[in-house]
């Protein structure tokens, strides 16, 4: 099976099948290699909040900006807190958090806009990046869904925001990006109880019992089920096969690297 995320170059994976849906669209996620960071953050760390050298991160971001084709003053970055808080983005948010983490949009894990010439971004190291596209209305969005954001229903709340703006969920395209796979992600009863509550109307479950009190949880599948429950057809949802833990040469992983590691950056924006 072909992955929806294609290795574009030494810096990026991209979503090429979306580019025909909205001319001028750029969407994808950064890789781990070809950057300036050292040590645990080697080398293309995009996170300003992980104790890396700020100058190195700035150089990494500038390099990515040149490659993506969106200068840093058009980027929009947020302070991610594993919440389900969503921000509608306008021109005034351009440049938020791009070189100073303190300037980020506060306490936000979902971004949506229909404004061209802005690049919505989020950072990850195992959590699920979810990309949204409503081509007819030229709406785009991105969400950060770890287990907390997932059980807080951030994917469903993103669809609700699109609906409020006039989008029919049947016409929304969603891509679930590289993130931790089921076999690499063990959780306990406390997490599974919350997943059960989120998906109580679903016959299909995104986890299996590993041994007493420990489960393998498929966060990608959990979010797919949430999206389907909110009216997005299965054929409109693409899911990356790439695992951030398994693919050590490509991705940072919080779990694999024992908490001290860099961050990849998801991005989506369109130029008019």
C-alpha positions in Angstrom: 0.0 0.0 0.0 1.3 3.5 -0.9 1.5 5.9 1.9 -0.3 9.2 1.6 2.8 11.0 2.9 5.6 11.0 0.3 9.2 11.8 0.9 9.6 15.0 -1.0 13.3 15.7 -0.3 15.9 15.6 2.5 13.7 17.9 4.8 10.1 17.0 4.1 7.3 14.5 3.7 4.4 16.0 1.6 0.8 15.3 0.8 1.0 15.5 -3.0 -2.6 14.2 -3.7 -4.0 17.3 -1.9 -2.2 19.8 -4.1 -4.6 19.1 -7.0 -7.6 19.7 -4.7 -6.6 23.3 -3.8 -4.1 25.0 -6.2 -1.2 26.6 -4.3 -1.6 24.2 -1.3 1.5 23.0 0.7 1.0 20.3 3.3 3.3 17.8 5.0 5.6 17.2 7.9 9.3 17.8 8.5 11.8 14.9 8.8 14.5 14.5 11.4 17.6 15.0 9.2 19.4 17.8 7.5 19.2 20.4 10.3 21.6 22.2 12.6 20.7 20.9 16.1 23.1 18.8 18.1 23.0 16.0 20.6 19.6 14.7 21.6 18.0 17.1 19.2 20.0 16.2 16.1 19.3 17.5 13.6 16.2 19.2 12.2 14.5 19.9 15.5 11.6 22.3 14.9 10.5 22.7 18.6 11.4 25.9 20.4 10.1 24.5 23.7 12.4 21.5 24.2 15.6 23.1 25.7 17.4 23.0 22.4 19.7 25.9 21.3 17.3 28.6 20.1 19.6 29.7 17.4 19.8 26.1 16.0 16.0 25.9 16.0 15.7 29.2 14.3 18.1 28.1 11.6 16.1 24.9 11.2 12.9 26.8 10.8 14.4 29.2 8.3 15.7 26.3 6.2 12.3 24.7 6.3 10.6 28.0 5.4 12.7 28.3 2.3 11.9 24.7 1.2 8.2 25.0 1.9 8.0 28.4 0.2 6.3 30.2 3.1 8.5 32.8 4.9 8.5 32.8 8.7 6.4 35.9 9.0 3.5 33.9 7.5 3.8 31.0 9.9 1.4 30.5 12.7 2.5 28.5 15.8 0.8 27.7 19.0 1.5 26.7 22.6 0.3 23.1 22.5 -1.0 21.8 25.8 -2.7 18.5 24.9 -6.1 20.3 24.9 -9.0 20.4 22.5 -8.9 24.2 22.2 -9.2 25.5 18.6 -8.2 28.9 17.2 -9.5 30.5 14.0 -6.5 32.1 12.4 -6.5 35.5 10.6 -3.8 37.7 9.1 -3.1 39.2 12.6 -1.7 35.8 13.6 1.0 35.7 11.0 4.4 35.2 12.6 3.0 34.0 15.9 5.6 31.9 17.7 7.9 31.4 14.8 11.1 32.6 16.4 10.0 33.2 20.0 7.9 30.5 21.8 6.4 33.2 24.1 4.7 34.8 21.1 2.8 31.6 20.2 -1.0 31.4 20.3 -1.7 30.3 23.9 -3.1 27.0 24.9 -4.2 25.8 21.5 -4.0 22.4 19.7 -6.1 23.1 16.7 -5.8 25.8 14.0 -8.3 26.6 11.2 -8.3 29.3 8.5 -9.7 30.2 5.2 -7.1 33.0 4.8 -4.5 32.5 2.1 -0.8 33.0 2.5 -0.6 31.7 6.1 1.1 28.4 7.1 -0.5 26.6 10.0 2.0 24.6 12.0 2.1 22.2 15.0 5.0 20.2 16.6 5.1 16.4 17.3 7.2 13.6 18.6 4.7 10.6 18.5 1.3 12.4 18.8 -1.0 12.3 15.8 -1.0 15.2 13.3 -4.4 15.6 11.6 -4.8 17.7 8.5 -8.2 19.1 7.3 -9.1 20.4 3.9 -12.5 21.7 2.6 -11.6 22.6 -1.0 -14.9 24.3 -1.9 -14.7 26.8 0.8 -10.9 26.9 0.9 -10.8 26.1 4.5 -7.7 24.3 6.0 -6.9 23.1 9.5 -4.4 21.1 11.5 -4.7 19.5 14.9 -2.3 17.9 17.5 -3.8 14.7 19.0 -2.0 12.8 21.6 -4.1 10.5 23.8 -5.3 13.4 25.8 -6.4 15.4 22.8 -7.9 12.3 21.2 -10.1 11.5 24.2 -11.0 15.2 24.5 -12.4 14.8 20.9 -10.3 17.4 19.2 -10.9 15.7 15.8 -14.6 15.9 16.3 -14.5 19.5 17.5 -12.4 20.4 14.4 -15.2 19.0 12.2 -17.8 20.9 14.3 -15.9 24.2 13.6 -15.9 23.4 9.8 -19.6 22.7 10.0 -20.2 26.1 11.7 -18.4 27.7 8.8 -20.7 26.1 6.3 -18.8 22.9 5.4 -20.5 19.6 4.9 -18.5 16.9 6.6 -19.0 14.7 3.5 -16.9 17.1 1.5 -14.0 17.5 4.0 -10.8 15.7 3.3 -8.7 14.5 6.3 -5.2 13.2 6.4 -3.8 11.4 9.5 0.0 11.8 9.5 3.0 9.9 10.8 2.7 9.1 14.5 3.2 6.2 17.0 1.8 2.9 15.8 -0.3 0.4 17.8 2.5 -2.0 18.5 4.7 0.8 19.9 2.1 2.4 22.1 1.1 0.6 25.3 -1.3 2.3 27.7 -3.2 1.4 30.9 -6.8 1.0 32.0 -7.1 4.7 32.8 -6.5 5.7 29.2 -8.6 2.9 27.7 -11.6 3.9 30.0 -11.5 7.4 28.4 -11.2 5.9 24.9 -14.2 3.6 25.6 -16.2 6.6 26.7 -15.2 8.6 23.5 -16.2 5.7 21.2 -19.0 4.1 23.2 -21.2 4.1 20.1 -18.6 2.3 18.0 -18.5 -1.5 17.5 -14.9 -1.3 16.4 -12.3 -0.7 19.0 -8.8 0.9 18.3 -7.0 -1.2 20.9 -6.3 -4.8 22.0 -5.4 -6.3 25.4 -1.7 -7.0 25.6 -1.8 -8.4 29.2 -3.7 -7.5 32.3 -4.0 -3.8 32.7 -2.0 -3.0 29.5 -3.3 -2.4 26.0 -1.9 -1.6 22.6 -3.7 1.6 21.5 -3.9 2.7 17.8 -4.3 6.5 18.1 -4.6 6.8 14.3 -7.5 4.4 14.2 -9.1 6.1 17.2 -9.1 9.4 15.4 -10.4 7.8 12.2 -13.4 6.4 14.1 -14.1 9.8 15.6 -14.0 11.5 12.2 -16.3 8.9 10.8 -18.7 9.4 13.7 -18.7 13.1 12.8 -19.8 12.5 9.2 -16.5 12.3 7.3 -16.7 9.4 4.8 -14.0 6.7 5.2 -12.9 7.3 1.6 -12.1 10.9 2.5 -9.7 9.9 5.2 -6.1 8.9 4.4 -3.9 7.4 7.1 -0.1 7.4 7.0 1.5 4.0 7.6 4.6 5.6 9.0 5.4 5.1 12.7 7.5 7.7 14.5 9.0 5.1 16.8 9.8 2.5 14.2 11.3 4.9 11.7 14.2 6.0 13.8 16.1 7.6 10.9 13.2 9.7 9.8 11.4 10.9 13.0 11.9 12.1 16.6 10.0 10.0 19.2 9.3 11.0 22.7 8.7 7.4 23.8 11.6 5.8 22.0 14.0 8.6 23.0 12.9 8.6 26.7 11.5 12.1 26.6 14.6 14.0 25.5 14.3 14.6 21.8 13.4 17.0 19.0 10.1 17.7 17.3 8.8 17.4 13.7 6.5 20.1 12.4 3.3 19.6 10.5 2.4 22.3 8.1 -0.5 23.3 5.8 -1.1 26.5 3.9 -2.2 27.8 0.5 -0.9 30.6 -1.6 -3.2 32.8 -3.7 
